[in-house]
């Protein structure tokens, strides 16, 4: 019979019994080293060990083990731990967390790139739509409101008048629409990983700012043509307020968008109301008509719109025609700040529990 021969005098299965007894003993030492009785415990008894020296060695290790003193830690373990991110609860509703957003600025740039690339991926014209959309809209307004309805343009070229309004309005409408759906469209990301939630709507504002820059370059090209070849355009120093106007338009759309993003997590039909409301708001703003063409007893309603001073100041600075008022611009800035703070409060309250309702 082939196989390994066992030593003489050793019973069959002795090594196996020794191994089982030793494993039971070590497992018992790990579970209850203080309360175990080596002589009576059925699981921790050393009687299964036939080798007396081995039994004495295990008993010596058990007796000499001081469980009250923890093992000495290595020098590397005593070094302080520095965390890269500490997640703390928000202390106030008006807490913006801009410092956290700045630390995650690389993530914001990735979101900007994602929004810009995803908008024109698998399309026929690609980024050409950035230029085609305002140009086609302007041509449509030129035919309907310029030639058919014959609305006044304050003596300005109709193409330039409509293009200036469409360019600044598109930035507001696109940013507002995308920001209002930030919780609904990014619920999967919000529920899996931590990052400042404000980074997402800020990335939408920045990505749409790129589109606005391209569309404004188209406006500058048309504006430069009329400035050089005609005498109908009279720019002035107020065109230097362009960064302020764009900033106000972006913050206003951000504030309103954060309010609707919080409300649409519970009430989905508000998204439909928002899309319909943006179309109506365009007619309540001087996009296709000047303020001077509005009757005097209705003009105060138009001036109460915070978008009105922004559009009128843009036209006055670049085209030299329109109405400009520091009082109206200051009122628009004040309303923008109030709406932005309201949006931040509602956004901060909603981001804590929106995953349960979205």
ROKOL-287558 format. One record per residue (C-alpha): x, y, z; residue in one letter. Coordinates in steps of 0.05 Angstrom, whole numbers, padded with zeros to 5 digits, always signed. Last residue first. Layout:
<recs>
XYZA;...
</recs>
This chain:
<recs>
-00729+01271-00125X;-00762+01262-00058X;-00713+01225-00012X;-00652+01250-00050X;-00674+01322-00035X;-00659+01315+00039X;-00600+01359+00056X;-00597+01395-00012X;-00666+01426+00000X;-00648+01472+00058X;-00585+01497+00025X;-00621+01510-00041X;-00677+01548-00006X;-00629+01593+00030X;-00584+01602-00032X;-00643+01620-00076X;-00667+01673-00027X;-00597+01702-00024X;-00595+01704-00101X;-00664+01736-00105X;-00644+01791-00056X;-00578+01803-00092X;-00611+01807-00160X;-00665+01855-00133X;-00610+01901-00108X;-00572+01898-00174X;-00635+01915-00213X;-00649+01973-00167X;-00578+01999-00178X;-00588+01994-00253X;-00653+02032-00250X;-00623+02087-00207X;-00562+02092-00252X;-00610+02104-00310X;-00601+02090-00383X;-00653+02091-00438X;-00643+02073-00510X;-00596+02092-00566X;-00521+02097-00569X;-00512+02028-00600X;-00459+01997-00555X;-00471+02032-00488X;-00545+02047-00496X;-00560+01976-00521X;-00525+01944-00462X;-00557+01993-00413X;-00626+01977-00441X;-00615+01902-00434X;-00591+01907-00362X;-00642+01959-00341X;-00699+01914-00366X;-00676+01849-00334X;-00695+01872-00263X;-00768+01880-00285X;-00796+01938-00245X;-00780+01982-00306X;-00831+01944-00348X;-00885+01953-00296X;-00868+02027-00291X;-00876+02035-00365X;-00950+02017-00365X;-00976+02088-00353X;-00923+02117-00400X;-00943+02075-00459X;-00887+02028-00483X;-00849+02049-00546X;-00794+02084-00506X;-00777+02019-00471X;-00752+01991-00537X;-00783+01929-00571X;-00760+01858-00586X;-00719+01844-00523X;-00748+01898-00478X;-00773+01849-00425X;-00845+01827-00412X;-00846+01792-00480X;-00785+01752-00458X;-00819+01737-00391X;-00875+01701-00428X;-00827+01651-00459X;-00791+01642-00393X;-00858+01629-00359X;-00876+01571-00405X;-00810+01536-00391X;-00818+01551-00316X;-00889+01526-00313X;-00869+01460-00344X;-00814+01453-00293X;-00864+01471-00239X;-00902+01407-00258X;-00850+01365-00221X;-00871+01390-00152X;-00827+01358-00099X;-00757+01363-00129X;-00784+01419-00173X;-00785+01467-00115X;-00710+01463-00099X;-00689+01471-00172X;-00740+01528-00179X;-00707+01569-00125X;-00637+01552-00150X;-00656+01575-00220X;-00682+01642-00195X;-00616+01655-00160X;-00572+01630-00216X;-00611+01669-00269X;-00602+01733-00229X;-00528+01718-00216X;-00515+01708-00291X;-00553+01770-00312X;-00518+01812-00259X;-00450+01786-00280X;-00464+01799-00354X;-00485+01871-00338X;-00424+01883-00294X;-00377+01855-00347X;-00410+01899-00400X;-00404+01964-00360X;-00348+01987-00406X;-00403+01997-00459X;-00422+02059-00418X;-00364+02096-00450X;-00401+02110-00514X;-00421+02074-00579X;-00458+02113-00634X;-00487+02066-00687X;-00530+02094-00744X;-00474+02127-00784X;-00461+02068-00829X;-00402+02029-00858X;-00354+02025-00799X;-00403+02022-00741X;-00452+01978-00780X;-00398+01926-00795X;-00370+01929-00724X;-00439+01915-00695X;-00447+01854-00740X;-00380+01827-00717X;-00392+01847-00645X;-00458+01810-00645X;-00424+01747-00670X;-00372+01755-00615X;-00430+01761-00567X;-00454+01693-00590X;-00386+01661-00577X;-00380+01695-00509X;-00451+01675-00490X;-00436+01603-00505X;-00376+01606-00459X;-00418+01640-00406X;-00466+01581-00412X;-00411+01536-00386X;-00395+01584-00329X;-00467+01590-00304X;-00476+01515-00309X;-00412+01504-00269X;-00439+01549-00215X;-00502+01507-00212X;-00460+01444-00199X;-00408+01473-00152X;-00463+01494-00103X;-00470+01421-00083X;-00401+01422-00052X;-00374+01351-00064X;-00393+01284-00034X;-00405+01222-00076X;-00461+01174-00091X;-00528+01208-00081X;-00508+01274-00113X;-00483+01239-00175X;-00547+01199-00186X;-00591+01261-00172X;-00556+01301-00227X;-00614+01315-00275X;-00667+01325-00221X;-00625+01367-00174X;-00596+01412-00229X;-00662+01422-00266X;-00673+01495-00248X;-00600+01510-00263X;-00608+01487-00336X;-00669+01529-00350X;-00642+01591-00315X;-00575+01587-00351X;-00608+01579-00419X;-00657+01636-00408X;-00607+01686-00381X;-00554+01673-00434X;-00606+01673-00488X;-00632+01741-00465X;-00564+01774-00473X;-00556+01751-00545X;-00629+01759-00565X;-00631+01832-00544X;-00568+01852-00582X;-00589+01811-00643X;-00657+01846-00645X;-00628+01916-00648X;-00571+01897-00695X;-00618+01867-00746X;-00668+01924-00739X;-00617+01978-00752X;-00629+02031-00699X;-00679+02087-00706X;-00711+02073-00638X;-00728+02002-00659X;-00803+02011-00669X;-00847+01952-00684X;-00868+01942-00756X;-00913+01882-00743X;-00898+01851-00811X;-00829+01877-00829X;-00795+01886-00762X;-00835+01842-00714X;-00845+01782-00761X;-00787+01786-00811X;-00734+01814-00765X;-00756+01770-00707X;-00746+01709-00751X;-00677+01734-00773X;-00658+01745-00701X;-00679+01675-00682X;-00639+01645-00739X;-00577+01684-00718X;-00587+01668-00644X;-00591+01592-00659X;-00539+01588-00714X;-00481+01615-00673X;-00483+01565-00616X;-00512+01514-00664X;-00444+01513-00699X;-00419+01477-00637X;-00442+01410-00668X;-00476+01416-00735X;-00502+01345-00741X;-00505+01327-00668X;-00477+01266-00631X;-00445+01310-00577X;-00466+01383-00578X;-00494+01391-00507X;-00450+01337-00478X;-00387+01376-00495X;-00408+01441-00460X;-00439+01408-00399X;-00380+01360-00390X;-00328+01415-00398X;-00363+01458-00346X;-00370+01398-00300X;-00295+01385-00307X;-00280+01458-00291X;-00322+01453-00228X;-00285+01390-00208X;-00219+01428-00215X;-00248+01484-00173X;-00262+01435-00116X;-00220+01474-00065X;-00253+01537-00090X;-00322+01507-00079X;-00302+01490-00008X;-00281+01562+00005X;-00346+01586-00027X;-00387+01548+00024X;-00447+01594+00014X;-00472+01595+00086X;-00536+01635+00085X;-00576+01579+00116X;-00529+01573+00174X;-00487+01520+00209X;-00477+01472+00152X;-00458+01403+00177X;-00384+01384+00172X;-00347+01341+00122X;-00272+01344+00135X;-00230+01336+00072X;-00156+01321+00062X;-00149+01292+00131X;-00083+01297+00168X;-00068+01240+00216X;-00020+01252+00272X;+00041+01206+00278X;+00035+01152+00331X;+00022+01097+00280X;+00090+01109+00246X;+00126+01101+00312X;+00097+01031+00319X;+00047+01017+00372X;+00064+00980+00435X;+00014+00925+00449X;-00042+00941+00495X;-00032+00928+00569X;-00090+00895+00605X;-00083+00831+00564X;-00018+00811+00597X;+00001+00744+00566X;+00046+00705+00612X;-00007+00654+00632X;-00029+00639+00561X;+00042+00633+00534X;+00060+00586+00591X;-00001+00542+00577X;+00018+00538+00504X;+00088+00516+00522X;+00064+00465+00573X;+00018+00433+00522X;+00074+00430+00471X;+00120+00396+00522X;+00064+00346+00541X;+00051+00321+00469X;-00016+00286+00471X;-00054+00349+00460X;-00128+00337+00466X;-00124+00351+00540X;-00109+00424+00525X;-00181+00444+00536X;-00206+00505+00499X;-00270+00480+00467X;-00296+00435+00522X;-00274+00485+00575X;-00258+00447+00640X;-00183+00447+00648X;-00165+00508+00608X;-00216+00550+00643X;-00232+00611+00600X;-00254+00675+00633X;-00195+00721+00620X;-00175+00700+00549X;-00246+00704+00524X;-00250+00707+00447X;-00177+00710+00424X;-00155+00657+00474X;-00212+00613+00451X;-00189+00617+00378X;-00119+00598+00400X;-00144+00537+00438X;-00190+00513+00384X;-00135+00518+00332X;-00088+00479+00377X;-00139+00424+00390X;-00155+00417+00316X;-00082+00413+00298X;-00068+00360+00351X;-00127+00318+00329X;-00104+00319+00257X;-00034+00300+00276X;-00060+00241+00318X;-00106+00214+00263X;-00080+00142+00270X;-00043+00130+00335X;+00032+00142+00338X;+00071+00083+00365X;+00114+00076+00303X;+00116+00137+00260X;+00065+00142+00203X;+00083+00118+00134X;+00068+00162+00074X;+00032+00128+00018X;+00032+00065-00023X;+00000+00000+00000X;
</recs>
